Amino acid sequence: WWRQRWEKRGESAAASTERLLGDARQWLAELSSPDHKYFPAVWLPLWEASASDELWHSGYQWLKNVPFDARGWSAVWWQLAAWPAPAGPAKELLARAYIRMSSDDLPHARWPRTWLVLWERSQDNKTRRALLLKMARDYLAKTCAGRGRKAVIAIVNEMERRRLNRERLRVEESKNE
């Protein structure tokens, strides 16, 4: 009911909007189950209207308590990933994305964008980068959809070019010895 009222509210109805945001905050505060299926429908508009550390933590708790295929999982994850989070939860958030992305049979539409965030945040970790390249190759073999796919292809191609250059240099060095 809340989501329907939110979508029907008028742009000029500031009081109505504030009342709905207050209702959403109260609903989230009283939520007894951290894995409620309607959580994203209420949390996402509230986040867009007034993102905060408190909301970040409620979204983080929801992600930790629901299966990867829960409706709204990637939308909530994406919002949380863009927020400057504390180090521990931020690492856990990235780890959950790695697990979800590697377990997807057919990747979701936000897969390329999520992959790009993980790629950017794993610059100092060769093992993670290798895993991400394998995941990207698998993804590219499965589907041709998703925003950001061209960027994933460009990175995979660049890393393959670098690997071939290293291999060529290694062969040349062994010939010179």
N, C-alpha and C positions, 0 to 999 in steps of 0.2 A: 504494500500500500504506500509505503514511504517513497519508493522509487517513482511510482506513478504520480504522486503529488509533486515530487521534485521536477519531473519532466514537464508537468502542466503549469508550473508556476510562471507568472508573467515577469518579464524583464524589469518592469517598473515597480514590482511588488517587493521592495527591499525588506519590509517587515515580515512578509510571508517567507521570504528566503531565510531570514535570520531565525524565524520560528522553526522552519524545517531543519536548519542546521542544528538548532538546539535540541530538537527531537532526535536527530541522528546521534548527536553526542550522548544524549541520555540513553538511547537504545544500546549504543556500544558500551557504555559504562555499566549497564545492567545485564549485559550479555553473560549468561552463565556458561555457555559452551563456546570454547575458543575455536571450534571448527564449524560454526553455523554456516549453512549453505547460502544464506542471503547476505553474509558479511560484505562481500565485494560490492554488491548493489548499493549498500549504504555507505561503505567506507570510501569508495572511489570519488563520489561527488563531494563528500566532506573533505577529503584530502585535497581535491582541486580547489575548494573554497578556502581552506585554512590549514595547510600542511603544518605539522608541528612534530616535535620529538615524541610527544605522547601518542600521536596518531601513528607515527612510524613504528613505535614499539607494539601497538595493537595490531598493525598489519603484519609485522614480523612474527608475532605470536600466532596469528591465524595461519600464516604460511607454514610454520613449523608443525601445526596440528592437522593439516589437511593433506590428502593424497595429491600427488602431482597433477592428476587429471581433474581436480576440482575446478568447477566453473569460476573463472576470474583469476586463477592462479598467476598466469603470466602477466595480466594487467596490474595486479597488486605488486608482483615482483618488480616489474619495470619501474613503477613509481618509487618503490623502496630503493632500488639500485641507483637511482638518480639523486637521492638525498644523501648529504654527508653524514654517514652513520658512524657509530662507535666501532673501533677496530674489530673487536671480537664478533659482534653480530654481523658486521659487513663481510667478514670472512665466511661465516656460516651461510649467509645469504648467497654468496658466490658458490660455495660448495653445493648448496641445494640446487642451484641452477645447473651446475655441472652434472649432477646426478640426474636431474630431470631431462636435460638435453641428451644425455647419453642413453637414456632409457626410452626415448620417444621412438615409436615405430614409424610414424609419419609426423615429422616436425610441424609445430604450430606456426601460424602466420608471423609471429614475432620472433621466430627462431633466429633469423639472420641478425636482427638488431640485438638480441640477447647475446648471441655469439660475439658480436663486435665489442660489446661491453666487457665480456670475459676476456677477449683477446687483449684489449687495451689494459686491463687490470692484471694481466699475468706476464708483463714484460720481463720480469726478472726470474721467471720460473720456466726453465727449458722443458721440464716434464709436463707441466700444464700446457705449454705451447704445443708440444708434440700431440698430446691428447686432443687439444682443440683442432689441430690440423686434421687428425684422423676423423673427428666428428664432422668437420666441414666437408671432407671428401665423401663421407657416408651420406650426409645431407644432400650434397649436390648430385649424388647418384640417385637419390630417391625422388626428388621433386625439383620443379623449376619455378616454384612460387615463393612469395615472401618478399616484403620490402627489405632492402639491404642486401639482396642476393648478389648483386654485381660487386659490391664492396667485399663480400666474402670471397667471391671468385678472384678478385684482384689480389687479395692477401694470399690466398692459396697459391695462385700462380707465381707471385713474387717469392714466396718461401720455397717453392719448387725450383725456381730459377736459381736461387741462392744455394740450394742443396746440390744442384747439378754443377754449379761453379766450384763449390768446395770439392766435390768429387773429381772434377776435371783437374783442379790444382793438386790434389792428392796423387793422382795418376802421373801428372807431370813431374812432381817432386820425386816420386819413386823411380821414374825413368832417369832423372838426373843423378840419382845416387848410384 
